[in-house]
Amino acid sequence: MIRARKAEDKEGRKRTILGAARSIWENVPSFDAFNMADVAERAGFAKGTVYIYFATKEALLLELLREALIEWLDVINARLEQGGVWSPKRVAHLLSETLDVRPPLIHLLALMSSILEANVPEEQTLQFKLFLRDRVAVTGVHIEKRLPFLLPGEGARVLVLCHALVTGLWPMASPPPVVKKVLERPDLAVFCVDFAKDLESALYTLLLGMSSTRSA
C-alpha cells in the first residue's frame, strides 16, 4: 500500500507539472520564452523537482505534444466515425479545420522533428515514435474507410505528410514582426501564407493526386 501510494503521489506531481506547462504554453507558445523555472513556479514546486520528472524542457514539451496529439486524433476519429464515403475536400477540411483551432499543437508539431526529438535521449525519441506510429495507424484506417481509393497504410501516410506541411507552413504563416511588416508590400503578396486555407488546399491537392493514380 505504501509503495502504491508513493506511485500515485509521483504520478500526481507529474500531472501537476504537465498542467502548469500546458497553461504556460497555451498562453505563450514560444520555445525561447518557455522555461522550467516558470513551470516550477506555476506548479508550486522547486525547480529541481521539475527536473526529476523531465530532464529538459524539450522532454517536457514532447510529453505535452503527445497529450495534444491524443486529443486531436481522438477528435478526428470521432468525426470520421460518423460514416459514409467522404470526398477528398471534406477530409482535407477536417484536418486543417481541427488543427487551425489548436495553435499550441501546431507550434509543437513545427518544433517536433528539428528541436524536440533531436534534444532528448534516444530511448525517449523511440518511445514517442512508437506511440505516434500506433496512433497514426488507427486514425489512418479511419481515413481509408472514408476514402476508399486509399490503399492500406496510405491513410497514415496522409497524416505524416500533413505534419510535413504544418512544419513548413506554420513558420511562414507566423513570421516575426519585421518580416510581417515587409510582407505588407503588395508586390510581396506571393510570400504571404494563410495557414488554414493553404493547408487545406495542399491536403486536397495531395488527396486528389492519390485518387488519380488509382483511376489512371
N, C-alpha and C positions, 0 to 999 in steps of 0.2 A: 504493500500500500504506500509506503514512504517513497519507494522508487517511482511508482506510478504518479504520485503527487508531484514529485520533482519534475517528471517528464511533462506533466500538464503545466506546471509553472514555467518551464522552459519554452514550451510552445506558446504560452500566453504572452511572454515577453517578446518573443519573435513576432507575434501578431501585432503587438503594440508598436513595435519598431516599424513594421511594414505599413501600419495605418498612418503613423506620423510621416513616413517617407512619401506615401501616396498623397497625403494632404499637401505637403510642400510641393511635390512635383506637379500636381494638378493646378496649383496657383502660379507657379513659375517653372514651366518645363524647360529649364536651361541646364545643360550638363555642367557648364562652368560655374553657375550660381549654386547648384546643388552641392551641399557638403554634409558630412557626417555629424559635425558639431550641431548644426541646426536640427538634424533629425533627433539627436540625443536630447536636445533641449525640449523639442516638441513632445517626445515620448516620455520625458521625465526621468531619464536615465543618465548615468555618467557616460561620457563619450567612449570610454573603454568598454562598457557593456555592449554598445552597438557593435564594436569591432569583434566581440566574441562571437556574435551571430553572423556578421557579414564582414569579411576581411577587408573589402574595398567598397567604394561607392559603386563601382561597376557591378560588383556581385549583388549589391542591394538593388540596383536598378534592373538588373537582369531578372531578379525574382519579381519585381514589380511588373516587368514585361510579361513574364509567364502568367501572372494572375490576370493582367489586362487581356491577354490573348485568349485565355479561357472564357472570360466574359464575352468577348467579341464573337468568338467562334460558336459559343452557345446561342447567341442571338441569330447568327447566320443559319445554324442548324434548324432552329425553331421556325424561321421564316421559310426555309426550303422544304421543311416537312409538311407544309400546307398542301403539297401535292401538285399534280398537273405537270404538263410539259411547258417549260418556260422558254422564252426567247433569249438569245444572247444579250439583247439590250436590257432585259429585265434583270438578268444575273449581274451584268456589269453595273447597273444602277444600284442593286442591293449592296454589292461590295463597296462601291465608292460612297454611297449614302451613309452606311453604317460606320465607315471609317472617318468620314468628314466630321461627324459629331463627337469624335474621340481624339482631339488634338494631343493629349498626353500619350496615348498609344501610338499615334503617328510618329511623334518625336522619338519615342523609344525604338520603334521599328527602323527609323532612319539611322539610329546610332548602333543598332544591334550588331551588324557584321564588322564594321570598321573599328568600333570602340569597346562595346560591352563584351562581346565574346572574345575579343583579342586581348583583354586585360583581366581575365580570370583564369584560374588553374584549368588545365586540360580536362580533368575529370568533370568539373562543373560545366564546361562547354559541351562535353559529351552528353551529360545527363540532360542538359537543356535541349540539345539537338534530338535526342531520343524522345523526349516529351513532345517536341514540336512535330516530329515525324508522325507520331501516333495520332495527335490531334488533327493535323492537316489531312491525314489519310481518311479519318472519319468524315470530316466536312467535305473532302474531295468526292467521296462516294455520294453524298447528298447532291452535290453539283452535277455529277454524272447522271443521276436519276432524273434531274430536271432538264438536262441537255443530253439526250440520247446519242448524239453524234460523237460524244467524247468516249474515248477508249478507256479501259481500266487504268487508273493511275494518272490520267490527264487532268482530272478534277483537282487533285493535289498539286499538280504542276501549275495550274492556273493560279492557285494561291501563292505559290513560290514566286511566280512572275509578277503577281500583284505586289508582293513585298519589294521586288526589284524596282517596280515603277514608283512605289512610295518613296523608296530611298533616293531616287533621282528627282522626283517632282517636288517633294516637300521642301527641301532647301531652296529650290528655285521659286517656289510659291511664297516663301517666308524669308525674303532677303534682308540683310542688315539695312539699317536706316539710310546709309549713304547710297547703297545700291538701289533701294526703293525710290530714293529721290531722283537718281539718274534715270530710272526707268519711267519716270513721268513724261519724258520726251516722247512725242507721238512717233518719231522715226525709230524708236527702240521698242515699240509695242510688241514686236515679234518675240522678244525675250520675256514677256510677262506670262506668268503661269497661273491659271485658276485651278487650284488643286482638285476639287471635287469634279469639276467639268472635264478637265483634261485626263484625270484618272479614269473616269467613266468612258470617255472616248477611246482611250488607249486599250482598256479592257475589252470594250465592244469590238474594236478592230482585231484584237488578238483572238477573240472567240469566233468572229466571222472567218478569220483565216483558218482556224482549226476546223470549222464546219466545212469550208470549201474544199479542203483536202479530202474529205470523205465523199464528196459528190463529184470530184474530178475524175 
